[in-house]
Amino acid sequence: MHTALGIGLVMTFNILQAVSAVFLASFLHRADTIVMLFCVFTIIAITFVVQMVRGGSNRIPKQAWGSLLLLNITTAASWSSFFFAVKYIEPALSSAFINSILPLATLSIEYLFTRRRIASRAEVLTSIALCVAMFITAATIFGGQSGRPDGGVSSYIIGLVMSAICGIAMSITNVASKKLNNEGVQPSQIMAYRFSLLIIASFLLVDKPLLLQQIETMWPAIVFVAVVGNLIPIYCLQLGIQRLKPMTVAFLIGLAPLIFFTVQSFNEELLFSYLSLVCTVLTTAILLAGTYFSIGQKPQPTNTKSALAPAREQSEY
């Protein structure tokens, strides 16, 4: 029963994240992306600041501020690029592209940061296989065979570039988050401070009259994305991790591209594409195989987490 509840919680995380992404894919064609970024992450930040203050863990160690600034930069880059990515290409292929680039980017970033990270054979082979999957995904999009065949080349380029930026930024986020943990910063503190730059930048860039207008007319959708698409999934994942083995959590989160495809199938604005299904199944299969073989190997010489652990498990905590 304990394990079944944990599986249900992690799957709820996956499903709600997918629902939020598919909703944004349609909604961002009517709402301003910068307005949504500012409003959604202000709500999220305030929630975690309140949680941090109630927990009494307000003080950040002096040596951690550099890592915290880096985390703010990568958080702003990853979330803003993700919002723009799902606006221009279908969410399932954006998820597949992000998850394809993430392991290779993580390995590269970890090596640049530590000079001691030794990639396992499973990580190297999986990264190569994911590069192939990434190429197939890009070819599907540019060939007009995705769930958004009428987007145009410029939209495809924006969507893929934003997905690539998201994957790379998330890989740096993984390293920065781990460094903050090692420097004694609590998870609640990380979540409370990590959105500061994103909120400030989006406020400076946003059209203020448009901001007020869309808050007044679109506040239910803003609250939906913030609460249902982010706060509840994060809480579910937290509870699920407490009840499951790390390998089980990794496998369940590795299903994300396929879950994104399943959820977007219910959206009438996104067409069903067999090639998109092939891309998501291929990416998911490679991720699951890579995770299984990577976790099954002996620990790395350093205490660095496997680069194949799925994106959200690494970057949220």
Secondary structure by P-SEA (a helix, b strand, c coil): caaaaaaaaaaaaaaaaaaaaaaaacccccccaaaaaaaaaaaaaaaaaaaaaaaccccccccaaaaaaaaaaaaaaaaaaaaaaaacccaaaaaaaaaaacaaaaaaaaaaacccccccaaaaaaaaaaaaaaaaaaaaaaacccccccccaaaaaaaaaaaaaaaaaaaaaaaaaaaaaaacccaaaaaaccaaaaaaaaaaacaaaaaaaaaaccaaaaaaaaccccaaaaaaaaaaaacccaaaaaaaaaaaaaaaaaaacccccccccaaaaaaaaaaaaaaaaaaaaaaaccccccccccccccccccccc
